[in-house]
Amino acid sequence: MTLAISTNFKNQEKTLGHYAYSAIEKHFKKSLKWETTVKKDKDPEALHQMRVGLRRLRTDVNRFSVAVDLPKSVSDKNIGKIARCLGNLRDFDVFKETLETLYRPHLSGKEEKSLQTALNALDKQRENALEDVRSTLKHDPYKSVKHQLKNWLEEPRYQSIASFPIEQVIPDLLLPEISSFLLHRGWLIGTESEHSEIVIPAHCEAQNIQQLLTTEGEVLHSLRKQAKRLRYQMELFTDLYGESYKAFIAQVENVQEILGAINDRVVLSELLTNLLNSEIHHQLPTLACLFTENIYQLWQQWQSLQKWYLKPQTRHEFHLTVMHPVEGARL
C-alpha cells in the first residue's frame, strides 16, 4: 500500500504533486468565489462559473487521485452530486434563453402564446431547482467538502508518486482517457460497414436522424460527457505542449459542443411536450420544424467530426502528440 507523505510540492513546479495542488487550489477557489452570488440568484453567469469550477475540481480529484491523499469527503462522488444540483438549475436558464432568443422571434401569435405557457411552467420548475441549490450549499455534505479541502490546501498530503517529474507521467495520465474517448461506441452511430471499412453516409434524411437520436441519443450524450472529461484533463497541461496539442483540445471541444447542442434540442422537445401535455408539433408546429432543421444542420457538423476522428492518421497523431511534451516547455 502506498503511504501518504506530507511534503509540500506547491513550489516544486516540475513535479506531479505541484500540478495536482495547483489545479485543485485553482478550481476550488473558483467555485467558492461565486457561492454567495449563486445563493442570491442575481447573475446566471455566477451559476455557470461555479458549476464549471466544481466540474473541473471533480476532474482534478479524479485524475490526480494517484498523487494526492485527500480527505474522504473530498471525493469524485460527493463533488459530482453538488455539481449536478447546480447543473439542474443551470439547464433551466439555458433552455429559457434558447427558447426566447433563438426560437420565439420566429413564432406566430398563437404559437407564441403556447410557448409563453410553457415558459411560465418552466419558471415554476426553476424555482424548485433554485431551492435545491440553496439547500445543497447550506447543508453538511457541501460544508464538509469545503471545510476538508480548505484544511488539505493548508497542509496537503500526497502519495509517493507525487514526486515524479511531471513530463514523465503526463502520457500515463492522459492516454487512458484518450483511449476511452476514441474507443467510445458513439463514433459508430449512423455509420455503415463496407468491406471491413467504416463508411459515413453522404446523405442522411432528417427522419433517419430523429430515429437515431431516439434509439442512440444516450450513447451520443455519453460520448459528449467523455469529451468534456478529456478536454478538462488536457487543459491542465497546455503549458507543456505545443500548437498541435491545443488543436486537438479544440477538436475535442467541438465534439462536446456539437453533441451538447444536439442533446439540448432533444431534451427541449421532450421538456416542452411535458410542460404542454401535448406533442410540440400540435401546439408549436413552427418550433418543431425549427428543431428538426437545427438538428439536421448540427448532424452535418457531427458527421465531419466523425470522419476526422475515424481516420487512423488522426488517432495516431493524437497519441503521438500526447506522448511527446514539447522539449524545454515551461515547467
C-alpha positions in Angstrom: 0.0 0.0 0.0 1.3 3.5 -0.9 2.0 5.6 2.1 0.9 9.3 2.2 3.5 11.9 2.6 3.2 15.5 3.8 6.0 17.1 1.6 4.7 20.3 0.2 5.1 20.3 -3.6 3.4 23.7 -4.0 6.7 25.4 -5.1 8.2 22.3 -6.8 7.0 23.2 -10.3 8.4 20.2 -12.1 6.5 17.6 -10.1 3.2 15.8 -10.4 2.4 17.0 -6.9 2.8 20.6 -7.9 0.4 20.2 -10.8 -2.1 18.4 -8.6 -2.0 21.0 -5.9 -2.2 24.0 -8.3 -5.2 22.6 -10.2 -7.2 21.6 -7.1 -6.4 25.0 -5.5 -7.4 27.0 -8.6 -10.7 25.3 -9.2 -11.7 25.1 -5.6 -11.2 28.9 -5.2 -13.1 29.5 -8.4 -16.0 27.5 -7.1 -16.0 29.4 -3.7 -15.7 32.8 -5.4 -19.3 32.5 -6.9 -21.1 30.8 -3.9 -22.7 33.9 -2.4 -23.9 35.3 -5.7 -25.4 31.9 -6.7 -27.3 31.8 -3.4 -28.7 35.3 -4.1 -29.7 34.2 -7.7 -28.7 37.6 -9.1 -26.4 36.5 -12.0 -26.8 33.4 -14.2 -23.2 33.7 -15.1 -22.2 33.1 -11.5 -24.1 29.9 -11.5 -22.4 28.8 -14.7 -18.9 29.7 -13.4 -19.4 27.9 -10.1 -20.8 24.8 -11.9 -17.7 24.8 -14.2 -15.4 25.2 -11.3 -16.9 22.2 -9.5 -16.8 20.1 -12.6 -13.1 20.9 -13.1 -12.4 20.3 -9.4 -14.1 16.9 -9.8 -11.8 16.2 -12.8 -8.8 17.2 -10.7 -9.7 15.0 -7.8 -10.3 12.0 -10.1 -7.3 12.4 -12.3 -4.8 13.3 -9.6 -6.0 10.6 -7.1 -2.8 8.7 -7.8 -0.8 11.6 -6.4 -2.8 13.2 -3.6 -4.1 11.9 -0.3 -7.4 13.8 0.1 -9.9 13.6 2.9 -12.7 11.0 2.4 -15.4 13.6 1.9 -13.5 15.2 -0.9 -14.4 12.6 -3.5 -15.5 12.4 -7.1 -18.9 11.2 -6.0 -19.6 14.0 -3.5 -18.4 16.8 -5.7 -20.4 15.3 -8.6 -23.6 15.4 -6.6 -23.1 19.1 -5.8 -22.2 19.9 -9.4 -25.3 18.1 -10.8 -27.5 20.0 -8.4 -26.2 23.3 -9.8 -26.4 21.8 -13.3 -30.1 21.2 -13.0 -30.7 24.8 -12.2 -28.3 26.0 -15.0 -30.2 23.8 -17.5 -33.4 25.8 -16.9 -31.5 29.1 -17.6 -30.0 27.7 -20.8 -33.3 26.3 -22.0 -35.2 29.5 -21.3 -32.6 31.6 -23.0 -32.5 29.3 -26.1 -36.3 29.4 -26.4 -36.6 33.1 -26.0 -33.6 34.3 -28.2 -33.4 31.6 -30.9 -36.9 30.4 -31.4 -39.5 32.8 -30.0 -38.9 35.5 -32.7 -40.0 33.1 -35.4 -43.3 32.1 -33.9 -46.8 33.3 -34.8 -49.0 34.9 -32.1 -50.9 31.7 -31.4 -47.7 29.6 -31.0 -46.0 32.4 -29.0 -48.9 32.2 -26.5 -48.4 28.4 -26.2 -44.6 29.0 -25.7 -45.3 31.5 -23.0 -47.5 29.0 -21.2 -44.5 26.6 -21.3 -42.1 29.3 -20.1 -44.3 30.1 -17.2 -44.3 26.4 -16.2 -40.6 26.3 -16.7 -40.1 29.2 -14.3 -42.0 27.3 -11.6 -39.7 24.3 -12.0 -36.7 26.6 -11.9 -37.9 27.9 -8.5 -37.8 24.3 -7.2 -34.3 23.8 -8.6 -33.1 27.0 -7.0 -34.4 25.9 -3.6 -32.5 22.6 -4.1 -29.3 24.5 -4.8 -29.7 26.7 -1.8 -30.4 23.7 0.4 -27.3 21.9 -1.0 -25.0 24.8 -0.3 -26.3 25.1 3.2 -26.1 21.5 4.4 -23.4 19.2 5.7 -22.2 17.3 2.6 -21.2 20.6 0.8 -19.9 22.2 4.0 -17.8 19.1 4.7 -16.2 19.1 1.2 -15.4 22.8 1.6 -14.0 22.6 5.1 -11.9 19.5 4.5 -10.5 20.8 1.3 -9.5 24.1 2.9 -7.7 22.2 5.5 -5.9 20.0 2.9 -4.7 23.0 1.0 -3.1 24.3 4.2 -1.5 21.0 5.0 -1.5 18.9 1.8 -0.7 15.2 1.9 0.4 13.2 -1.1 1.1 9.7 -2.4 4.8 9.0 -3.0 4.3 9.1 -6.8 3.7 12.9 -6.4 7.5 13.4 -6.5 7.7 12.2 -10.1 8.7 14.8 -12.8 5.5 15.9 -14.5 6.9 15.4 -18.0 7.4 11.7 -17.3 3.9 10.9 -16.2 1.7 13.2 -18.4 1.2 10.5 -21.1 0.2 8.0 -18.4 -2.4 10.4 -17.0 -3.9 11.3 -20.4 -3.7 8.2 -22.6 -6.3 6.1 -20.7 -8.8 8.9 -21.1 -7.9 9.4 -24.7 -8.4 5.7 -25.3 -11.8 5.8 -23.7 -12.7 8.7 -25.9 -11.5 7.2 -29.2 -13.0 3.7 -28.4 -16.4 5.0 -27.4 -19.1 3.3 -29.5 -20.8 6.6 -30.1 -18.3 7.2 -33.0 -20.0 4.4 -35.0 -23.6 5.7 -34.7 -25.0 6.4 -38.1 -22.1 4.6 -39.9 -22.1 1.6 -42.1 -19.5 -1.2 -42.7 -18.4 -2.0 -46.2 -15.6 -4.5 -46.8 -14.3 -4.0 -43.2 -14.2 -0.3 -43.7 -16.4 2.2 -41.7 -18.4 4.4 -44.1 -20.3 7.6 -43.2 -23.3 8.0 -45.5 -23.1 11.2 -47.6 -26.7 11.9 -47.1 -28.9 11.3 -44.1 -32.6 12.1 -44.1 -33.9 14.2 -41.1 -36.3 11.3 -40.3 -33.4 8.9 -40.0 -31.5 11.3 -37.8 -34.5 11.6 -35.5 -34.7 7.8 -35.3 -31.0 7.5 -34.5 -31.4 10.1 -31.7 -34.4 8.2 -30.3 -32.5 4.9 -30.1 -28.9 6.1 -29.6 -29.2 9.5 -28.1 -28.0 8.4 -24.7 -24.9 6.9 -26.3 -24.1 10.2 -28.0 -24.7 12.0 -24.8 -22.2 9.7 -23.1 -19.6 10.5 -25.7 -20.2 14.1 -25.1 -19.5 13.7 -21.4 -16.4 11.7 -22.2 -15.2 14.6 -24.5 -15.8 17.0 -21.6 -13.7 15.0 -19.2 -10.9 14.6 -21.7 -10.9 18.3 -22.5 -10.8 19.3 -18.9 -7.9 17.0 -18.3 -5.9 18.1 -21.3 -6.4 21.7 -20.5 -4.4 21.1 -17.2 -1.2 20.7 -19.2 -1.4 23.1 -22.1 1.8 24.9 -21.0 3.7 21.6 -21.5 2.8 21.1 -25.2 2.8 23.0 -28.5 0.2 24.1 -31.0 -0.8 20.6 -32.2 -1.9 19.7 -28.7 -4.0 22.9 -28.5 -5.5 22.0 -31.8 -6.6 18.6 -30.5 -8.1 20.3 -27.5 -10.1 22.5 -29.8 -11.4 19.5 -31.8 -12.4 17.7 -28.6 -14.3 20.8 -27.5 -16.0 20.8 -30.9 -17.3 17.3 -30.2 -18.5 18.4 -26.8 -20.3 21.4 -28.1 -22.0 19.9 -31.2 -23.2 16.8 -29.3 -24.3 19.0 -26.5 -26.3 21.2 -28.8 -28.0 18.2 -30.4 -28.8 16.8 -26.9 -30.2 20.1 -25.8 -32.6 20.2 -28.7 -33.8 16.7 -28.0 -34.3 17.5 -24.3 -36.0 20.7 -25.0 -38.5 19.0 -27.3 -39.3 16.4 -24.5 -39.5 19.1 -21.9 -42.0 21.2 -23.9 -44.1 18.1 -24.6 -44.3 17.5 -20.8 -44.9 21.2 -19.9 -47.7 21.5 -22.5 -49.0 17.9 -22.0 -49.1 17.6 -25.8 -46.7 16.8 -28.7 -45.0 20.0 -29.7 -45.8 19.6 -33.4 -49.5 20.0 -32.4 -49.2 23.3 -30.4 -45.8 24.5 -31.7 -45.5 23.3 -35.3 -43.1 26.1 -36.4 -40.9 25.4 -33.4 -40.9 21.7 -34.1 -39.8 22.3 -37.7 -37.1 24.7 -36.5 -35.8 22.0 -34.1 -35.7 19.5 -36.9 -33.8 21.8 -39.2 -31.4 22.8 -36.4 -30.7 19.2 -35.6 -30.1 18.3 -39.2 -27.5 21.1 -39.6 -25.8 20.0 -36.4 -25.7 16.4 -37.6 -23.8 17.5 -40.7 -21.2 19.1 -38.4 -21.1 15.9 -36.3 -20.5 13.7 -39.4 -17.5 15.9 -40.3 -16.1 15.3 -36.9 -16.9 11.6 -37.1 -15.0 11.3 -40.4 -12.0 13.1 -39.0 -11.7 11.1 -35.8 -12.3 7.7 -37.5 -9.2 8.3 -39.7 -6.3 6.1 -38.5 -3.9 9.0 -39.1 -5.9 11.2 -36.7 -5.8 8.7 -33.9 -2.1 8.0 -34.5 -1.2 11.7 -34.4 -3.3 12.3 -31.3 -1.4 9.6 -29.4 2.0 10.8 -30.7 1.2 14.4 -29.7 0.4 13.4 -26.1 3.4 11.1 -25.9 5.9 13.9 -26.6 5.6 17.1 -24.5 7.5 20.0 -26.1 11.2 19.9 -25.1 12.0 22.9 -23.0 8.4 23.7 -22.3 7.8 26.0 -19.3 7.7 23.7 -16.2 
